[in-house]
Amino acid sequence: MGLTQKDLADRAGVGLRFIRDLEQGKESLRMDKVNQVLALFGHRMEPVAYRMEVADEEG
């Protein structure tokens, strides 16, 4: 889209620091803000059920 970080932050309604943290892979970000950014690209992130597979232990 040819946006600078500042342009993206402004269009998404989030702070520039948030965009930098997002791009750098910060592990803890607010999902509502992530969704504000993703909405510009027609996407959304949401929690899904996760079921750990437990290996059968024999013996």
N, CA, C and O atoms as CSV, one atom per row, in Angstrom:
chain,resi,resn,atom,element,x,y,z
A,1,MET,N,N,0.822,-1.204,0.000
A,1,MET,CA,C,0.000,0.000,0.000
A,1,MET,C,C,0.861,1.261,0.000
A,1,MET,O,O,0.342,2.361,-0.190
A,2,GLY,N,N,2.135,1.117,0.205
A,2,GLY,CA,C,3.021,2.267,0.172
A,2,GLY,C,C,2.851,3.233,1.338
A,2,GLY,O,O,3.101,4.430,1.195
A,3,LEU,N,N,2.425,2.720,2.492
A,3,LEU,CA,C,2.206,3.576,3.654
A,3,LEU,C,C,3.448,3.617,4.535
A,3,LEU,O,O,4.144,2.614,4.695
A,4,THR,N,N,3.714,4.780,5.101
A,4,THR,CA,C,4.737,4.852,6.129
A,4,THR,C,C,4.126,4.346,7.421
A,4,THR,O,O,2.908,4.194,7.513
A,5,GLN,N,N,4.949,4.084,8.410
A,5,GLN,CA,C,4.423,3.674,9.713
A,5,GLN,C,C,3.470,4.732,10.257
A,5,GLN,O,O,2.423,4.398,10.812
A,6,LYS,N,N,3.824,5.993,10.102
A,6,LYS,CA,C,2.986,7.095,10.592
A,6,LYS,C,C,1.649,7.114,9.858
A,6,LYS,O,O,0.603,7.269,10.487
A,7,ASP,N,N,1.673,6.959,8.532
A,7,ASP,CA,C,0.437,6.915,7.747
A,7,ASP,C,C,-0.458,5.762,8.196
A,7,ASP,O,O,-1.666,5.929,8.362
A,8,LEU,N,N,0.148,4.590,8.391
A,8,LEU,CA,C,-0.614,3.424,8.822
A,8,LEU,C,C,-1.234,3.664,10.194
A,8,LEU,O,O,-2.407,3.360,10.410
A,9,ALA,N,N,-0.460,4.201,11.105
A,9,ALA,CA,C,-0.967,4.504,12.449
A,9,ALA,C,C,-2.139,5.471,12.379
A,9,ALA,O,O,-3.159,5.262,13.036
A,10,ASP,N,N,-2.001,6.516,11.594
A,10,ASP,CA,C,-3.073,7.509,11.462
A,10,ASP,C,C,-4.330,6.897,10.858
A,10,ASP,O,O,-5.434,7.125,11.353
A,11,ARG,N,N,-4.164,6.121,9.792
A,11,ARG,CA,C,-5.333,5.524,9.131
A,11,ARG,C,C,-6.026,4.491,10.004
A,11,ARG,O,O,-7.246,4.338,9.939
A,12,ALA,N,N,-5.251,3.776,10.825
A,12,ALA,CA,C,-5.827,2.740,11.682
A,12,ALA,C,C,-6.341,3.311,13.007
A,12,ALA,O,O,-7.104,2.651,13.712
A,13,GLY,N,N,-5.931,4.518,13.339
A,13,GLY,CA,C,-6.363,5.112,14.602
A,13,GLY,C,C,-5.611,4.578,15.811
A,13,GLY,O,O,-6.151,4.517,16.915
A,14,VAL,N,N,-4.360,4.192,15.589
A,14,VAL,CA,C,-3.512,3.711,16.678
A,14,VAL,C,C,-2.254,4.575,16.718
A,14,VAL,O,O,-2.000,5.369,15.812
A,15,GLY,N,N,-1.483,4.408,17.770
A,15,GLY,CA,C,-0.254,5.179,17.899
A,15,GLY,C,C,0.889,4.623,17.071
A,15,GLY,O,O,0.907,3.444,16.719
A,16,LEU,N,N,1.834,5.482,16.770
A,16,LEU,CA,C,3.011,5.080,16.006
A,16,LEU,C,C,3.799,4.010,16.754
A,16,LEU,O,O,4.292,3.063,16.141
A,17,ARG,N,N,3.919,4.151,18.053
A,17,ARG,CA,C,4.649,3.146,18.835
A,17,ARG,C,C,3.987,1.773,18.704
A,17,ARG,O,O,4.680,0.758,18.634
A,18,PHE,N,N,2.657,1.735,18.669
A,18,PHE,CA,C,1.961,0.456,18.505
A,18,PHE,C,C,2.351,-0.201,17.182
A,18,PHE,O,O,2.618,-1.402,17.142
A,19,ILE,N,N,2.385,0.572,16.108
A,19,ILE,CA,C,2.771,0.035,14.793
A,19,ILE,C,C,4.193,-0.508,14.846
A,19,ILE,O,O,4.469,-1.582,14.311
A,20,ARG,N,N,5.088,0.220,15.482
A,20,ARG,CA,C,6.474,-0.252,15.600
A,20,ARG,C,C,6.540,-1.554,16.390
A,20,ARG,O,O,7.240,-2.489,16.000
A,21,ASP,N,N,5.807,-1.612,17.505
A,21,ASP,CA,C,5.781,-2.838,18.305
A,21,ASP,C,C,5.215,-4.005,17.500
A,21,ASP,O,O,5.736,-5.118,17.573
A,22,LEU,N,N,4.160,-3.761,16.740
A,22,LEU,CA,C,3.542,-4.782,15.908
A,22,LEU,C,C,4.532,-5.313,14.872
A,22,LEU,O,O,4.662,-6.524,14.692
A,23,GLU,N,N,5.220,-4.408,14.199
A,23,GLU,CA,C,6.171,-4.815,13.164
A,23,GLU,C,C,7.370,-5.550,13.738
A,23,GLU,O,O,7.969,-6.391,13.068
A,24,GLN,N,N,7.721,-5.233,14.977
A,24,GLN,CA,C,8.881,-5.873,15.593
A,24,GLN,C,C,8.522,-7.185,16.298
A,24,GLN,O,O,9.383,-7.835,16.891
A,25,GLY,N,N,7.242,-7.566,16.226
A,25,GLY,CA,C,6.825,-8.855,16.765
A,25,GLY,C,C,6.671,-8.898,18.270
A,25,GLY,O,O,6.867,-9.948,18.883
A,26,LYS,N,N,6.324,-7.772,18.877
A,26,LYS,CA,C,6.106,-7.768,20.328
A,26,LYS,C,C,5.085,-8.849,20.672
A,26,LYS,O,O,4.074,-9.000,19.985
A,27,GLU,N,N,5.353,-9.592,21.730
A,27,GLU,CA,C,4.523,-10.755,22.058
A,27,GLU,C,C,3.201,-10.406,22.726
A,27,GLU,O,O,2.272,-11.213,22.700
A,28,SER,N,N,3.095,-9.235,23.316
A,28,SER,CA,C,1.843,-8.886,24.001
A,28,SER,C,C,1.309,-7.564,23.452
A,28,SER,O,O,1.815,-6.487,23.767
A,29,LEU,N,N,0.287,-7.677,22.633
A,29,LEU,CA,C,-0.366,-6.509,22.048
A,29,LEU,C,C,-1.872,-6.634,22.262
A,29,LEU,O,O,-2.407,-7.740,22.341
A,30,ARG,N,N,-2.536,-5.514,22.352
A,30,ARG,CA,C,-3.998,-5.532,22.511
A,30,ARG,C,C,-4.660,-5.977,21.217
A,30,ARG,O,O,-4.418,-5.416,20.148
A,31,MET,N,N,-5.497,-6.994,21.337
A,31,MET,CA,C,-6.152,-7.546,20.158
A,31,MET,C,C,-7.059,-6.523,19.480
A,31,MET,O,O,-7.162,-6.520,18.253
A,32,ASP,N,N,-7.717,-5.659,20.245
A,32,ASP,CA,C,-8.592,-4.666,19.625
A,32,ASP,C,C,-7.799,-3.718,18.733
A,32,ASP,O,O,-8.275,-3.316,17.672
A,33,LYS,N,N,-6.595,-3.362,19.160
A,33,LYS,CA,C,-5.762,-2.480,18.335
A,33,LYS,C,C,-5.207,-3.214,17.120
A,33,LYS,O,O,-5.118,-2.649,16.031
A,34,VAL,N,N,-4.834,-4.477,17.315
A,34,VAL,CA,C,-4.376,-5.282,16.175
A,34,VAL,C,C,-5.487,-5.336,15.134
A,34,VAL,O,O,-5.228,-5.198,13.938
A,35,ASN,N,N,-6.720,-5.535,15.586
A,35,ASN,CA,C,-7.849,-5.600,14.658
A,35,ASN,C,C,-8.115,-4.271,13.967
A,35,ASN,O,O,-8.593,-4.253,12.833
A,36,GLN,N,N,-7.817,-3.162,14.626
A,36,GLN,CA,C,-7.962,-1.861,13.960
A,36,GLN,C,C,-7.024,-1.785,12.760
A,36,GLN,O,O,-7.397,-1.274,11.704
A,37,VAL,N,N,-5.820,-2.289,12.925
A,37,VAL,CA,C,-4.852,-2.279,11.826
A,37,VAL,C,C,-5.269,-3.291,10.749
A,37,VAL,O,O,-5.268,-2.974,9.559
A,38,LEU,N,N,-5.621,-4.497,11.170
A,38,LEU,CA,C,-6.007,-5.527,10.208
A,38,LEU,C,C,-7.236,-5.147,9.390
A,38,LEU,O,O,-7.362,-5.553,8.234
A,39,ALA,N,N,-8.137,-4.375,9.978
A,39,ALA,CA,C,-9.359,-3.964,9.282
A,39,ALA,C,C,-9.045,-3.187,8.006
A,39,ALA,O,O,-9.807,-3.245,7.041
A,40,LEU,N,N,-7.943,-2.472,7.999
A,40,LEU,CA,C,-7.549,-1.733,6.787
A,40,LEU,C,C,-7.280,-2.675,5.615
A,40,LEU,O,O,-7.367,-2.277,4.454
A,41,PHE,N,N,-6.955,-3.918,5.931
A,41,PHE,CA,C,-6.613,-4.899,4.911
A,41,PHE,C,C,-7.701,-5.962,4.745
A,41,PHE,O,O,-7.503,-6.969,4.066
A,42,GLY,N,N,-8.853,-5.719,5.377
A,42,GLY,CA,C,-9.971,-6.640,5.240
A,42,GLY,C,C,-9.836,-7.916,6.054
A,42,GLY,O,O,-10.405,-8.947,5.695
A,43,HIS,N,N,-9.087,-7.854,7.144
A,43,HIS,CA,C,-8.882,-9.037,7.977
A,43,HIS,C,C,-9.243,-8.748,9.424
A,43,HIS,O,O,-9.442,-7.599,9.820
A,44,ARG,N,N,-9.322,-9.823,10.202
A,44,ARG,CA,C,-9.638,-9.719,11.624
A,44,ARG,C,C,-9.002,-10.914,12.333
A,44,ARG,O,O,-8.919,-12.008,11.775
A,45,MET,N,N,-8.568,-10.694,13.541
A,45,MET,CA,C,-8.016,-11.774,14.345
A,45,MET,C,C,-8.947,-11.992,15.529
A,45,MET,O,O,-9.445,-11.038,16.128
A,46,GLU,N,N,-9.175,-13.255,15.857
A,46,GLU,CA,C,-10.026,-13.547,17.002
A,46,GLU,C,C,-9.566,-14.838,17.658
A,46,GLU,O,O,-8.919,-15.668,17.018
A,47,PRO,N,N,-9.895,-15.009,18.925
A,47,PRO,CA,C,-9.495,-16.244,19.600
A,47,PRO,C,C,-10.267,-17.435,19.053
A,47,PRO,O,O,-11.424,-17.312,18.652
A,48,VAL,N,N,-9.627,-18.557,19.042
A,48,VAL,CA,C,-10.272,-19.796,18.622
A,48,VAL,C,C,-10.017,-20.855,19.689
A,48,VAL,O,O,-9.043,-20.777,20.438
A,49,ALA,N,N,-10.875,-21.811,19.747
A,49,ALA,CA,C,-10.704,-22.900,20.704
A,49,ALA,C,C,-9.433,-23.670,20.358
A,49,ALA,O,O,-9.157,-23.954,19.193
A,50,TYR,N,N,-8.691,-23.992,21.364
A,50,TYR,CA,C,-7.446,-24.730,21.180
A,50,TYR,C,C,-7.510,-25.978,22.044
A,50,TYR,O,O,-7.773,-25.901,23.244
A,51,ARG,N,N,-7.273,-27.101,21.442
A,51,ARG,CA,C,-7.315,-28.362,22.179
A,51,ARG,C,C,-5.973,-29.047,22.044
A,51,ARG,O,O,-5.567,-29.443,20.951
A,52,MET,N,N,-5.295,-29.182,23.159
A,52,MET,CA,C,-3.996,-29.858,23.126
A,52,MET,C,C,-4.200,-31.349,22.914
A,52,MET,O,O,-5.050,-31.973,23.549
A,53,GLU,N,N,-3.430,-31.892,22.037
A,53,GLU,CA,C,-3.474,-33.331,21.789
A,53,GLU,C,C,-2.584,-34.003,22.842
A,53,GLU,O,O,-1.422,-33.639,23.022
A,54,VAL,N,N,-3.144,-34.965,23.509
A,54,VAL,CA,C,-2.387,-35.696,24.521
A,54,VAL,C,C,-2.001,-37.041,23.936
A,54,VAL,O,O,-2.855,-37.835,23.541
A,55,ALA,N,N,-0.721,-37.280,23.888
A,55,ALA,CA,C,-0.248,-38.553,23.339
A,55,ALA,C,C,-0.619,-39.691,24.285
A,55,ALA,O,O,-0.488,-39.575,25.503
A,56,ASP,N,N,-1.079,-40.778,23.704
A,56,ASP,CA,C,-1.387,-41.966,24.517
A,56,ASP,C,C,-0.087,-42.559,25.020
A,56,ASP,O,O,0.843,-42.805,24.252
A,57,GLU,N,N,-0.039,-42.784,26.321
A,57,GLU,CA,C,1.150,-43.388,26.895
A,57,GLU,C,C,0.870,-44.871,27.123
A,57,GLU,O,O,-0.063,-45.247,27.833
A,58,GLU,N,N,1.687,-45.684,26.513
A,58,GLU,CA,C,1.527,-47.127,26.687
A,58,GLU,C,C,2.569,-47.632,27.659
A,58,GLU,O,O,3.724,-47.206,27.618
A,59,GLY,N,N,2.171,-48.531,28.527
A,59,GLY,CA,C,3.126,-49.202,29.389
A,59,GLY,C,C,3.047,-48.765,30.753
A,59,GLY,O,O,3.798,-49.247,31.601
